[in-house]
Amino acid sequence: MIYTSIQERPELKLVSNRRKVTLIGRPVPEIEGLVATTGLSQLIGCSVVTSDPRLIFAFMERWHRETDTFHLLVGELTITLDNVSSLLHLPISGAFHSFEALSVDEVVFLLMELLEVSSEEARAETVRACGAYVHLSWVREIYEMRCQA
């Protein structure tokens, strides 16, 4: 959909995770090691910084979710894994995701070890998240409580 005026456009919020990561600080060595083994450590430093939201809107207007392509005046453009590798310097060979699914008991154990929460708190969160998962908001609350302490 092409918008004819700025007033018709939906609100746009640009988010830079780099700033958030900088505020949080360096992760503990165990977590840093886990991220490094995925080969995605460089993504922490990636950020889109632009003071002109019209640039982002220009791409939003031309993005087609159905085909995962941009429809530009010069034709269709698809972002490929080779583009990702060239721009972000990430490896694209081998299995991208090789993690095994965890059981609720394993998740509870990891939450107790890494976040230092009680088993009751960890179990309550896995019940609230409907399985071997946690909500990011819950992790954020734990982090903020640790920072205040």
C-alpha positions as CSV (number, residue, x, y, z in Angstrom):
1,M,0.0,0.0,0.0
2,I,1.4,3.4,-0.9
3,Y,0.5,6.3,1.4
4,T,-0.1,9.7,-0.2
5,S,0.7,11.8,2.8
6,I,2.6,11.5,6.0
7,Q,-0.7,11.9,8.0
8,E,-2.0,8.6,6.5
9,R,1.0,6.6,7.5
10,P,0.9,4.4,10.6
11,E,3.1,5.4,13.6
12,L,6.7,4.1,13.1
13,K,8.9,3.2,15.9
14,L,12.6,2.6,15.2
15,V,14.4,0.4,17.7
16,S,18.1,-0.1,18.1
17,N,19.0,-3.2,20.1
18,R,22.6,-2.1,20.2
19,R,21.7,0.7,22.6
20,K,19.8,-1.8,24.8
21,V,22.7,-4.3,24.8
22,T,25.1,-1.5,25.7
23,L,22.9,-0.5,28.7
24,I,22.7,-4.0,29.9
25,G,26.5,-4.6,29.8
26,R,28.5,-7.6,28.9
27,P,26.8,-11.0,29.5
28,V,28.3,-13.5,31.9
29,P,31.0,-15.7,30.3
30,E,28.6,-18.7,30.2
31,I,26.0,-16.9,28.1
32,E,28.6,-15.2,26.0
33,G,30.0,-18.6,25.1
34,L,26.5,-19.9,24.2
35,V,26.0,-17.0,21.8
36,A,29.5,-17.4,20.3
37,T,28.8,-21.0,19.5
38,T,25.9,-20.0,17.3
39,G,28.1,-17.8,15.2
40,L,25.7,-14.9,15.7
41,S,27.9,-12.7,18.1
42,Q,28.2,-10.0,15.4
43,L,24.5,-9.4,15.4
44,I,24.8,-7.8,18.9
45,G,26.7,-4.9,17.3
46,C,24.3,-4.4,14.4
47,S,22.0,-1.4,14.5
48,V,19.9,0.7,12.2
49,V,20.4,4.3,13.0
50,T,18.6,6.8,10.9
51,S,17.0,10.2,11.7
52,D,14.8,10.1,8.6
53,P,11.8,7.8,9.1
54,R,10.8,8.4,5.5
55,L,13.6,6.1,4.4
56,I,12.2,3.3,6.5
57,F,8.6,4.0,5.2
58,A,9.9,3.9,1.7
59,F,11.0,0.3,2.2
60,M,7.9,-0.6,4.3
61,E,5.6,0.5,1.4
62,R,7.5,-1.7,-1.0
63,W,7.7,-4.9,1.1
64,H,5.4,-7.8,0.2
65,R,5.1,-10.3,3.0
66,E,3.5,-12.9,0.7
67,T,6.7,-13.3,-1.3
68,D,9.3,-11.8,1.1
69,T,10.4,-9.3,-1.6
70,F,10.7,-5.6,-2.1
71,H,8.9,-4.3,-5.2
72,L,11.1,-1.4,-6.4
73,L,10.9,0.7,-9.5
74,V,13.8,-1.3,-11.0
75,G,12.0,-4.6,-10.3
76,E,11.7,-7.2,-7.6
77,L,14.4,-7.5,-4.9
78,T,14.8,-10.5,-2.6
79,I,17.3,-10.5,0.4
80,T,19.2,-13.8,0.1
81,L,21.4,-15.6,2.6
82,D,24.4,-14.5,0.5
83,N,23.3,-10.8,1.1
84,V,23.1,-11.5,4.8
85,S,26.6,-13.1,4.8
86,S,28.1,-10.2,2.8
87,L,26.4,-7.4,4.8
88,L,26.6,-8.8,8.3
89,H,29.6,-11.1,7.9
90,L,27.7,-14.1,9.3
91,P,28.5,-17.7,8.2
92,I,25.7,-19.3,6.1
93,S,27.1,-22.8,5.9
94,G,26.0,-25.7,7.9
95,A,23.0,-26.1,10.2
96,F,21.7,-22.8,11.4
97,H,19.8,-24.1,14.3
98,S,20.9,-27.3,16.1
99,F,19.5,-26.9,19.6
100,E,17.5,-29.7,21.1
101,A,14.2,-29.1,22.7
102,L,14.3,-28.9,26.4
103,S,11.9,-30.4,28.9
104,V,10.2,-28.3,31.5
105,D,12.5,-29.8,34.2
106,E,15.6,-28.9,32.2
107,V,14.3,-25.3,31.8
108,V,13.5,-25.0,35.5
109,F,17.1,-26.2,36.3
110,L,18.6,-23.7,33.9
111,L,16.5,-20.9,35.3
112,M,17.6,-21.7,38.8
113,E,21.3,-21.9,37.7
114,L,21.5,-18.9,35.4
115,L,18.9,-16.5,36.8
116,E,19.2,-17.7,40.4
117,V,15.5,-18.0,40.9
118,S,13.8,-20.5,43.1
119,S,12.3,-23.7,41.7
120,E,8.8,-22.5,42.6
121,E,9.3,-19.2,40.7
122,A,10.8,-21.1,37.7
123,R,7.9,-23.6,37.6
124,A,5.3,-20.9,38.0
125,E,6.7,-19.1,34.9
126,T,6.9,-22.3,32.8
127,V,3.2,-22.9,33.7
128,R,2.3,-19.3,32.8
129,A,4.2,-19.6,29.5
130,C,2.5,-23.0,28.7
131,G,5.6,-25.3,28.5
132,A,9.4,-25.2,28.4
133,Y,9.4,-21.4,27.8
134,V,9.5,-18.1,29.6
135,H,8.2,-14.7,28.8
136,L,10.7,-12.0,28.0
137,S,8.9,-9.6,30.4
138,W,9.5,-12.0,33.2
139,V,13.2,-12.2,32.4
140,R,13.3,-8.4,32.3
141,E,11.7,-8.2,35.7
142,I,14.2,-10.6,37.2
143,Y,17.1,-8.6,35.6
144,E,15.7,-5.3,36.9
145,M,15.4,-6.7,40.4
146,R,19.0,-8.0,40.3
147,C,20.2,-4.5,39.1
148,Q,18.4,-2.8,42.0
149,A,19.8,-5.3,44.5
